[in-house]
């Protein structure tokens, strides 16, 4: 792979990911504030974003932390299961890449950069490693900085005044809209939303997040 291709793919990774930065920043600020309101210190909230790098899992953690370790582990484990097929797909796409580079790419394995990278592969992006690296850097830095901002605001940010039950679905639908392209992808996204809503409606609180994640993943696996 030539240096020109790497540079071009890196720039396209930045270009495709930058529109996702604002909604990711909103999500990060809300997480940082909720983490403080749930009893975490600012440095713990930052450390969580630095190491976990999963908005959905981190939000599940702060939402269920009052219920004890069991519900937190159950919810976050359910959400993490989707990384298995995601990792397998990316591993196949990047081909013969050195182990150290693979470890670097696996550090930020999030839905947004995954979706963008899959779309880039579909259109024939010459260097997927450079593309995903740019996407990861953009998303990771935005997530860390917005978490810090939310943690510093802490109790000053009135998250109760905002209906998070409406905001979060809208944020995720906005993120999905940027990576969903084909008719099949739109059908899959729509059915996944329906499956997730049903799961949340019928399951106990401790099982809602894991149930929604599993239901959405099951739909996605059937309609590729």
C-alpha positions in Angstrom: 0.0 0.0 0.0 1.5 3.3 -1.1 1.9 6.3 1.2 -0.5 8.3 -1.1 -3.2 5.7 -0.6 -2.7 5.7 3.2 -2.9 9.5 3.3 -6.0 9.7 1.1 -7.8 7.0 3.1 -6.9 8.7 6.4 -8.3 12.0 5.1 -11.5 10.2 4.0 -11.8 8.6 7.4 -11.6 12.1 9.0 -14.1 13.5 6.5 -16.7 10.7 7.0 -16.4 10.7 10.8 -16.5 14.5 11.6 -20.3 14.7 11.1 -20.6 12.3 14.0 -18.6 14.4 16.4 -21.4 16.7 17.5 -23.9 13.9 18.6 -21.0 12.0 20.2 -20.0 15.1 22.1 -23.6 15.6 23.4 -23.7 11.9 24.5 -20.3 12.3 26.2 -21.3 15.4 28.1 -24.5 13.8 29.3 -22.5 10.7 30.4 -19.9 12.8 32.3 -22.6 14.7 34.1 -24.7 11.6 35.0 -21.5 9.8 36.2 -20.9 12.6 38.7 -24.5 12.7 39.7 -24.3 8.9 40.3 -21.4 9.3 42.7 -18.3 8.9 40.6 -15.5 11.4 40.8 -14.4 13.3 37.7 -11.2 11.3 37.3 -13.2 8.0 37.5 -15.6 9.2 34.9 -12.7 10.1 32.6 -10.9 6.8 33.3 -14.1 5.0 32.4 -14.2 6.7 29.0 -10.5 6.2 28.5 -10.6 2.4 29.2 -14.1 1.2 28.4 -14.8 3.3 25.3 -18.4 2.4 25.0 -21.1 5.0 25.4 -23.9 2.4 25.7 -22.1 0.3 28.3 -21.0 3.3 30.3 -24.5 4.8 30.3 -25.9 1.4 31.4 -23.3 1.4 34.2 -24.3 4.8 35.6 -28.0 4.0 35.2 -27.8 0.6 37.1 -25.0 1.3 39.5 -27.5 1.8 42.3 -28.8 -1.7 41.8 -25.5 -3.4 42.5 -22.8 -5.1 40.5 -25.0 -7.9 39.2 -27.3 -5.8 37.0 -24.3 -3.7 35.8 -22.3 -6.8 34.8 -25.3 -8.4 33.1 -26.2 -5.3 31.1 -22.6 -4.4 30.0 -21.8 -8.1 29.1 -24.9 -8.2 26.9 -23.9 -5.0 25.1 -20.3 -6.3 24.7 -21.3 -9.5 22.9 -21.9 -7.6 19.7 -18.1 -7.0 19.5 -17.5 -10.6 18.7 -19.1 -10.5 15.2 -17.8 -7.0 14.7 -14.2 -8.1 15.4 -14.5 -11.1 13.1 -15.8 -9.0 10.2 -13.1 -6.3 10.6 -10.4 -8.9 11.0 -11.4 -10.4 7.6 -11.5 -7.0 5.9 -8.1 -5.8 7.0 -6.4 -9.0 6.0 -2.8 -9.6 6.8 -2.1 -6.8 9.3 0.6 -7.0 12.0 -0.6 -8.0 15.4 0.4 -4.7 17.0 -1.6 -2.8 14.5 -4.6 -5.1 15.0 -4.4 -4.5 18.8 -4.4 -0.7 18.1 -7.4 -1.0 15.9 -9.3 -3.1 18.4 -8.9 -0.5 21.2 -11.7 1.6 19.7 -14.2 -0.9 18.5 -17.4 1.2 18.4 -20.5 1.0 16.2 -19.8 4.2 14.4 -16.3 3.5 13.2 -17.3 -0.1 12.5 -20.2 1.0 10.3 -18.1 3.6 8.5 -15.3 1.1 7.9 -17.7 -1.5 6.5 -19.2 1.1 4.1 -15.7 2.2 3.1 -14.8 -1.4 2.3 -18.0 -1.7 0.2 -17.0 1.2 -1.9 -13.4 -0.1 -2.4 -11.4 2.1 0.1 -7.7 1.2 -0.7 -6.5 1.4 2.9 -9.0 0.4 5.6 -6.4 0.5 8.4 -5.7 4.1 7.7 -9.4 4.9 7.3 -10.4 3.3 10.6 -7.4 4.8 12.4 -8.7 8.3 11.4 -12.2 7.4 12.4 -11.1 6.0 15.7 -8.9 9.0 16.6 -11.8 11.4 15.8 -14.4 9.5 17.9 -12.1 8.7 20.8 -10.8 12.2 21.3 -14.4 13.6 21.0 -15.6 11.1 23.6 -12.8 11.8 26.0 -13.1 15.6 25.8 -16.9 15.6 26.1 -16.7 13.3 29.1 -14.4 15.7 30.8 -16.7 18.6 30.0 -19.7 16.8 31.4 -17.8 15.7 34.5 -16.7 19.3 35.2 -20.3 20.5 34.7 -21.5 17.8 37.0 -24.5 18.7 39.1 -24.8 22.0 37.2 -26.1 20.2 34.2 -29.8 19.4 34.8 -30.1 16.1 33.0 -33.5 15.5 34.6 -34.9 18.5 32.7 -34.1 16.6 29.4 -36.2 13.6 28.5 -33.3 11.2 28.0 -35.7 8.5 26.8 -36.3 10.7 23.7 -32.9 12.2 23.4 -30.9 9.0 23.3 -32.9 7.2 20.6 -32.7 10.4 18.5 -29.0 10.6 18.9 -28.5 7.0 17.9 -30.9 7.3 15.0 -28.8 10.3 13.9 -25.6 8.2 14.1 -27.2 5.4 12.2 -28.4 7.7 9.4 -24.8 8.7 8.7 -23.7 5.1 8.1 -26.8 3.3 6.7 -26.9 3.5 3.0 -28.7 0.6 1.3 -32.4 -0.4 1.5 -31.5 -3.6 3.3 -29.5 -1.6 5.9 -32.5 0.7 6.5 -34.8 -2.3 6.9 -32.4 -3.9 9.3 -32.1 -0.7 11.3 -35.8 -0.2 11.5 -36.5 -3.8 12.5 -33.8 -3.6 15.1 -35.4 -0.5 16.6 -38.7 -2.3 16.8 -37.1 -5.4 18.4 -35.3 -3.2 20.9 -38.5 -1.3 21.9 -40.4 -4.6 22.4 -37.5 -6.0 24.5 -37.5 -2.9 26.7 -41.3 -3.0 27.0 -41.6 -6.6 28.3 -38.4 -7.2 30.2 -37.5 -6.3 33.8 -35.2 -3.3 34.3 -32.1 -5.3 34.9 -32.6 -7.2 31.7 -33.8 -4.4 29.4 -30.4 -3.2 28.0 -29.0 -6.7 27.4 -32.4 -7.8 26.0 -32.6 -4.9 23.6 -29.0 -5.4 22.5 -29.5 -9.1 21.9 -32.8 -8.5 20.1 -31.3 -5.9 17.8 -28.2 -8.1 17.1 -30.5 -11.1 16.3 -32.4 -9.0 13.7 -29.2 -7.7 12.2 -27.8 -11.2 11.9 -30.8 -12.4 9.9 -31.0 -9.4 7.5 -27.6 -8.7 6.1 
